[in-house]
Amino acid sequence: MSDGHPGPGSGTLRGYAEAVSAAALWGSSGIFSVYLFRMGVTPQDVALLRPALGLVLLLVAVAASRPGSLRISRRGLLVLFVGGGVAVGIFQVGYQLSVDAVGVPSTVALLYVAPAIVVALSGPLLGEWPTPVRIGLAVVAVVGVWLSVLGAHAVKTTFGTVGIGWGLGAAASYAAYVLLGRYAAPRWGSMATVVYSTAGACVLLAVSLPFTPAPVTLPGSGAAWGLLGLFALLTITVAQFIFFDALRFVDAGRAAVSATAEPLVAALLATVLLHQGLDPLGWLGLALVVVGVAGVGLTIPGSTRPSGRI
C-alpha cells in the first residue's frame, strides 16, 4: 500500500471507508473481552497480551512486505514511541478495567465522549476547524451511542466511580491517539505510526502492570490463547493499521465520528452472541448513529493533509 496522497475526493473516501471498517472490527472488542474474562483471563492480562500479540503480527507483516516503512526520523520515533505509546497504553488498561468494572454498555457510553473531545481539539491543535454541520453530526452520533447503551436488554448500565474513571480515561486516551495519529500518519506513514505506538504501549504496560494489585498471568488454555490471538489480529494488527491509514486522508473529527459505527457492530454482536438485544430506545439510538456516520461520509470535500501544530 503506497504512502502517497491521491486527490481529495478519492483519498477522503478511502479514508472514511477505512475508519468505518476499523470501527466495525473494534465493535467486536467487548465480546472478545467478555469471553476471555469468562475463561479466567484478567483485564490486566488482556491489556498487556493483546497489544503484544498484535505487535508481533504487525512486525511479521512488515518484515514480509514493507521493511523500509519503519525507517523514520529520530523525532518521529520519539513522538510515536512515547506519545503514541502512552495514549495506546492508557487506552488498553482503561478499556479493559472499565469493561470489568461496569460492563460493556457503560464502557461504550463513556468511551464515546471521545468524538466530542476530538472535534473540540482538532481545530486548535491541527487547524481542522469543524463546520456546524460536522458538529451537529457528531452530536447526533454520540447521542445515538448513549441511547443504544441505555436501550440494551438484559444489561444493567451502571456508572460506578471506578468505572467512570477508567471509562473516561479510555475516552481521553482514545481521543489523544486519534489526534496524534492524524498528525503522525501523513508525515511518517501509517505502518510506522501503528508499529511504534503499539511498541511504546507494550513497553509501558510491561513496566507498569506488574505493580498493579492483580499480577499479570498467562492464559491457562490453548482456547484462551487462540481467542486472544484472534482478538489481537482483528483489533490491533488489522484495525489499528487501517485506522491510522485512514488518518492520512481524513481529518481527525471525521475519523472520530466515523468510529461511532463501533457500537452499532457491538450491539448487533451482543444481540446474536450474548442474547443482549435492544428495546425501541436502543434501536432509535443505533439509527441516529447510522445517520451521524453516513452524514459525515457525505461531507467528503476537504483537505487530505493536516496543517498540524501538535
N, C-alpha and C positions, 0 to 999 in steps of 0.2 A: 504494500500500500504506500503510495507516494506521500511525502510531506509537502507537496506543492499546494498552491492555492488556486482552485478553479474560480470561475466567475461567481459573483454574488448570488445569483439565483440557484445554480446547481449546487454550489458549495453549502449554502444555508439550508437547502432542502435536505442534502445529505446529512448535515449535522443534526438537524431536527429529527430525522429518522433514526440516527444513531442514539440520540439522547432518549427517545421513546423506547427503543429496543433495550437499552441498558436498564431503564426503569422497569421494563417488563421482567427482565432477569432478576433484578433486585426484589421484585414482588414475591419471589419465592423464598426470601431470606427468613421471614418469620416461620414458615412451615418447616424449613430445614432446622432452625433453632429449636422449635418445639420438639421435633422428633429426636434430635440429638440430646436434649435435656432429659427426655424420657428414657434414653439409652444410657444415662448416667454420665454424660459429658457435661461438665460445668460451663457456665458462661465464660469464666476466665480461660478455660481450655479452648473454647471456640474462638475467643477474641484473639488468642495468640496463634493457634494452629491454622485457622482459616487463612489469614494473610500469608503465613509462612508457606503453606502448600501452594497458594496462589502464586507467590513469588517464584517458587521452584518451577512451576509450569510456565510462567512468563519467561524465565531465563532459558528454558528449553526451547520455547518458541523463538526467542531472539537468536539463540545460537543456530537454529535451523534455517532461519530466514533473513534476519536483518541485524547481524552483529554490529555493523557500523552505526546503527541508530542510537547506541548508548554513548557515543563519543560526543561529549558536550563540554562547555567551558567550566572552569572551577566555580565560577559564580553560580552557574546553573545547577551544578551538582550540590552546592551548599544550600541554595534555595529549595531545591526539591527534596534533598535528603532530610534537612532539618525542618523546614516549614511544612512540606508535604507530609513528612513522617509524623510530625506532631498532630496535624489535622486528622490524618487517616487513623493513627493510633488511638487518639481520644474517641473517635467515632466508633471504632471496633469495640472498645470497652463499654462505652456509654450505651450503645445499641443493645448489646447482649445482656448487660446488667439491668437495663430498663425492661427488656422483654421478660427476664426472670422475675423482676420485682412486681411489675404491674400488668404483664401480658402484652400480646401483640397489638390489640386495638389502641390502648393508651399510648404505647410507644410510637405507633404510626401517627397518631394525632399530634403528639409533641414534636416528632421529627419534622412534620410539615409546617412548622414555624419557619423552617429554613428558606423556602422560596421568598417569604416576605423579607428576611434578612438580606438575601442576595439582591433582590430588586432595590432595596433601600441603599445598599452599599456599592452596587455596581457603577452608579453614577460618579460619586466622589473618588472611588478607588480606580476605576477602569475608564472613566469617561464615557460610559454607556448609559446615558440617562434614559430611563424608561418613558415611553409615551403614556398618556392617560389610558389608552386602550389596553396596553400591556399591563398596567397596574390593575385595571378592572378585571382582566382575565386572570391575573394572579389571585386576586381576592376571591373570584368565583371558584377557582380550582381548590384553594385552601379551605374555603367554607365547605366545598363538596367533600373533601377528605374528612373533615370533622363530622359532618352529617353521616357519612358512611360508617365511621367508627361508632358513633352513638346509636346507629341503627343495626348493629350486629346482634343476631340471635344467639342465645346460649353463651354469651360472653359478657361478663360484668366489667364495664370500663371503670377502672379505679385510678385515681390520681393521688397516690401517696407521696409523702415528702421525698423519699428516696427515689421513687420512680420519676417524679417531676425533675429532680436534679439530674439524674442520668439521661433522661429523655431530652431535656433542654441542652445538656452538654453535647449529646449526639447531634442535635439540630444545629448548634453553633459551629461544631467542627465540620459538619457536612457543608454548611454554607461557606466555611473557610476554604475547604478544598475545591469547591466549585469556583470560587473567585480566584484562588491560586492557579487552578487548572486552566482557567481562561487566560490568565497572564502567561503561564508557562508553556502550554501546548503549542501555540503558534511560534514560539521562539526556539524551543528545544525539541519539539516533536512529541507526539502522543506516547510512543513507546518509552522514551526516556522518562517522561513525566510519571507514567504509572509505575515503572520499574523502580526508580529511585525513591518515589514517595512510599511505595509499599515496603521497600527495603528499610527505609528510615523508620517506618512504623514497626516493623518486626524487631529492630534493634531496641526501640523504645519499650515495646511490650516485653521483650525478653529480659530487659534490665529491671522493669518496674513490677511486673506481675508476680514474681517470686516473693515479693514483700507484702502481698495482699493477704488478708486473713485466710482465704481458701487457696491452698497451694495448687500449682498447675500440675496436672497429671495427664498421662497419655490415655487415649481411649482404650478400653479393655477388650474390644472385639473387632474382628475383621469387618463386620457390617457397619460399625460406627466409623471405622477408618474410611470405608468406601463411601458412606454418606457424606462424611466431612470432605473427602476429596472431590466429590461431585459438587458440593456446596462451593468449595474454593474455585473450581474450574468455571462454574457458571457466573458466580457473583463477584469474583476477583479477577481472574485471568481474562475472561471474555468481557464482562460488563464494565469493569474499570477501564479497560483499554478502549472500548468503543465510546464510552462516555467522555474520556479525555480527548479522544479523536474528534468527537462532536464539538468540543470546546475550541478547536482550531477554526471552526466555521460559523458558530452561532454565538451570540452574546450570552453572558452569564445568566441574565434574567430569563431569557427564553429557555435556556437549558434547564434551569431550576424549575420553572413552571412545567416544562415538558415531563420532568421526572415525577410529577404528581400522578402520572399513569401507574406508578408503582402500587399504590393502594388499590387501584382497580383490579390489577392482577392478583394482589394478595387476597382481596375479598372473594374473587372467583375461586382461587385455590382453596381458601378456607371453607367455602361452601361445599366443594367437591371432596376434599381430603379430611377436613376436620368436622364436617357437618355443622358449621357455624354460618348459617345463612344470614340474609338481611331482611329487615322489615321494610315497609314502604319508605320510611325516612332514609334508610340506608341506600336504597336504590335511587332515591332522589339525589342523594349525595354523590353517588357514582356518576349519575347523569351530568351533574354540574362539573365533575372532574373532566369528563369527556368534552364538555363544552369549552372549558378553560384550555385544555390541551389542544383541542382542534382549532380553537380560535388563535392560539399562539402560532400554530402551524400555518395559518392563513396570512399572518403578518410577516411574510417571508422577506421582503426587501430589507436590506441592512448591510452593515459592514461585516466583512469576514475576518477582520483583524482588530483587536482592541488597541486603544491608544496607550493604556497601561501606565499606572502610577504606583503600583504596589512596590 
